[in-house]
Amino acid sequence: MNRQTSKLLAILLNSPGQFFHYEDLASRLGVSTRSIRNYIQSIQDFLKEQKLSASLEISNGGISFTGDSSESGALLEAAVDNEFYFYRLSPEERGQLLFLLLLASNDYCNLYELSEKLNVSRTTLLKDIEQVKRYLSEYGIRFAPSMNKGYRIEAGELQRREIILRIVRSSMGSSFSLRREVNIYERFLYEEWNLESYFSEIRTLLLEAEESYDLEVTDTRFDEMILVLSLIVGRLCGGEMIEEEAQPDSSENMAAGELSAHILRRLSILYRFTYNEAEICFLASQFCQSRFYHRPVLENAWDVRLHVALNSFLIKISHDISIPIHQDAKIVDQLENHLRDIDKAHEKGILLENDYTKQMIEEYPDIYQLICRHISVLESASGRSYSKDDIALILIYLVVAINRHYEDNLPPGVILVCHTGIGTANFLAEQLKNFFNIRILAVTSNHKLADVKKMYDYDFILSTVSLNEPEGTWVKVSPMLEDEDIIRLQKIFITISRRKKQPILTPPLAETAKSIPFLLKEENILLDVACQDWKEVISKSSVPLLMDGSIDSRYTNAMIQSCETNGAYFVYCPGVALAHADPKDGVHFFGLSLLRLKTPVPFGHDKHDPVSWCICMAVPRQNEHIQDVFTLMDLLGDPVYRARMAQIPKRKELLSFIKNIISGGIR
């Protein structure tokens, strides 16, 4: 079974009972329908060997896996068995496995050993060796000169591990997809070094790390770190230690370095191996790559650009739906990490697939269209277009944030009608509270219901008696709250939560801003400044920060260079720019300034030019004041407030105006 066949098998097993047309599968895998029929024949042969032929149904409606979860699990396990793969491997797959085999060994491997290992003839093996030579050329390494002894790759331990992990990760297709495909290279490594024997202890340590360091890691990233750690332990137990000098940036994040040292120390006690500082740096770099650590707010120019763009995007969404999703720090952080992963995948040419795109768009069409309306904010920062699958992933996060807002702030409000007495009514009310997150607004009798309805902004009526009310606004339940009542009410309350679109009770600015009045100093506000071009705008907006020492001249030059290189992405809304650069380029401590132009100046943005306001920010890594910058962005992003601020003649009055808005004193 080649890789394409395994992908097809994974698609079928991950969607039991769903029929797929040959044309759809061909389009999904980028092959002809004839190839799909050949792949299906291989799968049928495989199922026959596993005595599960009946689990595959082929009809005019397409092809479908009809087995249960235990059968699909057994098939996935059997599908990665070496013998099953080795006599069906494609030339590319044989070449990759041969390359892995040679990378795994520091000794010479002769033709006989290799042909036995891969179950291929020597003639085929010699052809595969030529492919391995091409791989060696790509990585800038070579075979050892003593070819009469066999084949041995000349490479250090660090390079070997990095190549091994690159092969395995790239063969997963999109490691950010919502499903995981069978990976023969990963299975090969597990069996070659018996890596699965380390899984139990490694999994326990990673789970402890998640709890101790208060981390949230996706299943994909968790599994990836199990692979990395098992590879490290397997190599160290075999005496293969990284001897290359540690890279200075590999453990730059202190949390990742601390976590790496802790885990290697625990594993070394368990498996009795020795390690060095280079091993800690290597593991720390892998933790960083897999987002298995608390990422500082800003680490480089791309982080700044994405962070600004995402918050600007979410502010616009929040404004349109009157729900402050940009304040949901957990969702914002998770979405930001996911967007980094999406961009990294696109850089590698990996096309992401989202199994739930169609379903999400059909279920939440309004929010999907809202994202499409504002997606250009993210696209201008990344420099590429977001696909429908990308947007559907963003949609998933936004739906979670919206649902969480309603669950936390606006549970359904219910009027309870009961004719049997207050005691019974209160008994029912307590039962309802035990099962559902709802607000019991009032308990009343039927004859008082009309008056009670006028007093409350309710969502639904629950009654123990029949009511003369419009259908869909009430439901009759048993005073004892039977099981069928609970199931029915669960559906009703979920529907209510989804459809409710009430305005937030407190303006976002009053909720988010806490310290801007103290961070934005009066002397850092520059009003009605004349500038010839955008470079002068950036230079003059940075002067207050140069004066107070929060930046040096390198940062001013870096901001100009960033705009020249990346375009005017930081013109985040009509007439407003947020000047910034990589924190490493001259930021000493937090700094914030605000400049209002005498005459608007174009920055080169296709939608938001010309610029009348420029915020200049200097935010060092791991600085807690980044949210204060976004509060000021939120304020200037509001056209009403922006117009009023444009009329204020003095900076003391402008600062006072900002303070009053933030404190909720101005509407």
Buried (B, 14 or more C-beta within 10 A) or exposed (E): BBBBBBBBBBBBBBBBEEBBBBEBBBEBBEBEBEBBEBBBEBBBEBBEEBEBEEBBBEEEEBBBBBBEEEBBEBBBEBBBEBEBBBEBBEEEBBBBBBBBBBBBBBEBBEEEBBBEBBBBEEEBBEBBBEBBBEBBEEBEBEBEEEEEEBBBBEBEBBBBBBBBBEBBBEBBBBBBBBBBBBBBBBBBBBEBBEBEBBBEBBBEBBEEBBEEBEBEBBEBBBBBBBBBBBBBBBBBBEEBBBEEEBBEEBBBBEBBBBBBBBBBEBBBEEBEBEBBEBBBBBBBBBBBBBBBBBBBBBBEBBBBBBBBBBBBBBBBBBBEBEBBBBBBEEBBBBBBBBBBBBBEBBEEEBEBBBBBBEEBBEEBEEBBEBBEEBBBBBBBBBEBEBBEBBBBBBBBBBBBBBEBBBEEEBBBBBBBBBBEEEEBBBBBBEBBEEEBEBBBBBBBBBEEBEEBBEEEEBBBBBBBEEBEBEEEEBBBBEBEBEEEBBEBBEEBBEEBBBEBEEEBEEBBBBBBBEEBBEBBBEEBBBBEBEBEEBBBBBBBBBBBBBEBEBBBEBBBBBBBBBBEEBBBBBBBBBBBBBBBBBBBBBBBBBBBBBBBBEEBBEBEBEEBBBBBBBBBBBBBBBBEBBBBBBBBBBBBBBEEBBEBBBEBEEBEEBBBBBBEBBEEEBE
